[in-house]
Amino acid sequence: MMKKLLLGLVMLTGMVAPALADYPKSWGLNLQEPAGVLAQQMHDFHDMLLYIIIAISLFVLALLVWIVVRYNSKANPVPSKTTHNTLLEVIWTVIPVIILIVIAVPSFKILFSQGRIPDADMTIKVTGYQWYWGYEYPDQGGINFNAYMIPEKDIDPSKGQKRLLETDTEVVLPIDTTIRVQVTAADVIHAWTVPAFGVKKDAVPGRLNEAWFKISKPGVYYGQCSEICGTGHSYMPIKVRAVSKDEFAAWVDKTKGPSAEPAAAEPAKESGDKDKEKETKPENKDDAKTEVQ
């Protein structure tokens, strides 16, 4: 009976997984569908923990029910005065240790896989700003651009655009390619996070952190800054379009070509502030003296 109940609960949680791929949804359960090597390892580890947690919870619940029924005052009017049981004490010490070992081994394996950067086929550099992301492709001729969130009033649901997740410029990456991502920031601490890739790396000013991932299937994947970085924290999403290697090569040629569009400009607010600042500065020393007088 317990085995059937456990299987039913696991199947129930697994049924919702395929519908949750690529981006978060309202009332969503479980993890996003993995689209990379690291994400798949994390997903498998999560499923293993789910079995263990459900089994422990059901076992403890069964013990509590048994104790309530077997040892209530009516069924057991004369309680036992036993204070120690060597066998039970050994069992409830050894079994948790075994469970922790079973959990620790794959956990350390995943941590090792995340921390050890393999020989990469390509590198991208990500810079966090308040509040948008900047991208560079040093292996593709230095392609670089900024990606700003599309305002909610400009979102077109008929095109499949998603509120707070769409960016004006997509990050295009090839599948089946080991990609090193170098993450930094220009102002405060951000965090570049794409759940489907199993990547979450802090972007720290003055520091270059590294992570890696390998996308297993084409598609559009979303992420967000997951470090509270200021009032615009919720407005710096990540949008990655994974394509085949041939499509990526064509995109690189098009982006590097003479007809390619230039990188995204700075926000109008910032450029306006700079213009105002320039207008208020004296042009030369004589002007400065005149203003002081």
Buried (B, 14 or more C-beta within 10 A) or exposed (E): EEEEEBEEBBEEBEEEBEEBBBBBEEEEEBBBBBBBBBBBBBBEBEBBBBEEEBBEEBEEEEEEEEEEEEEEEEEEEEEEEEEEEEEEEEEEEEEEEEEEEEBEEBBEEBEEBBEEEEEBBBBBBBBBBBBBBBBBBEBBEEBBBBBBBBEEEEBEEEEEEBEBBBBBBBBBBBBEBBBBBBBBBEBBBBBBBBBBBBBBBBBBEEEEBEBBBBBBBBBBBBBBBBBEBEEEBEBBBBBBBBBEEEBBEEBBEEBEEEEEEEBBEEBEEEEEEEEEEEEEEEEEEEEEEEEEE
